[in-house]
Amino acid sequence: MQKRAIAFLAALALVGVSAPIYAQSTKSLQLAKNQKLCRSKRPDGSIKTWTCGADQPCCVNHFFNLYTCGSQLLKCL
C-alpha cells in the first residue's frame, strides 16, 4: 500500500502539483509503471482524465459527478 502511495505522489510531482491532472495534456502526462490513465466523457461533452493503479478499475458515476478508482475486491461498488 505504501509503494502505491509513493508511486502516486511521484506521478503528481511529474505532472505538477499546482495543476489538476485532468487539465494536463494526455500526451505530456508521465505515468508510473503501475498506473493507468482513465478517461470518461462527461455529460457536458468534456473529457475527464485521472489516474488509477494498474490493478484498479476506473469508476464513473455521472449522477454524483464522481470519477474515482475502485478496488480489486469490490470493483466499483
C-alpha positions in Angstrom: 0.0 0.0 0.0 2.9 2.4 0.8 4.5 1.7 -2.5 1.3 2.6 -4.3 1.1 5.9 -2.4 4.7 6.7 -3.1 4.2 6.0 -6.8 1.1 8.2 -6.9 3.0 11.1 -5.2 5.9 10.6 -7.7 3.4 10.8 -10.6 1.9 14.0 -9.2 5.4 15.5 -8.9 6.0 14.8 -12.6 2.7 16.4 -13.6 2.9 19.3 -11.3 1.0 19.5 -8.0 -0.4 23.0 -8.7 -2.3 22.0 -11.8 -5.1 19.4 -11.7 -4.3 16.1 -13.6 -7.3 16.5 -15.9 -6.0 19.9 -17.2 -2.8 18.4 -18.4 -2.4 17.1 -22.0 -2.6 13.3 -22.1 0.5 13.4 -24.4 2.7 15.1 -21.8 1.4 13.0 -18.9 4.1 10.7 -17.5 2.6 7.7 -15.7 4.4 5.4 -13.3 4.8 1.8 -14.3 2.0 0.6 -12.0 -0.6 3.3 -13.1 -3.0 3.6 -15.9 -4.9 6.5 -17.4 -8.6 6.6 -17.0 -10.8 8.8 -19.3 -14.5 9.4 -19.4 -16.8 11.7 -21.3 -18.8 14.0 -19.1 -22.5 14.8 -19.8 -21.5 18.3 -20.9 -19.2 16.8 -23.6 -15.8 17.5 -21.9 -13.4 14.6 -21.1 -12.4 13.9 -17.6 -9.0 12.2 -17.2 -7.5 10.7 -14.0 -5.0 8.0 -13.0 -5.6 4.7 -11.2 -3.4 1.9 -10.2 -2.8 -0.7 -12.9 -4.8 -3.3 -10.9 -7.7 -0.9 -10.1 -10.8 -0.4 -12.2 -11.8 3.1 -13.4 -15.1 4.0 -11.8 -17.5 6.7 -13.0 -20.8 7.9 -11.6 -22.2 10.8 -13.7 -25.2 11.3 -11.4 -22.9 12.2 -8.5 -20.1 13.7 -10.7 -17.8 11.0 -9.2 -14.7 9.9 -11.1 -12.5 7.6 -8.9 -10.6 4.3 -8.7 -12.2 1.1 -7.4 -10.7 -1.8 -5.5 -9.8 -5.2 -6.7 -12.2 -6.9 -4.3 -15.2 -4.6 -4.5 -14.6 -3.2 -8.0 -16.7 0.0 -8.4 -19.2 -0.7 -5.6 
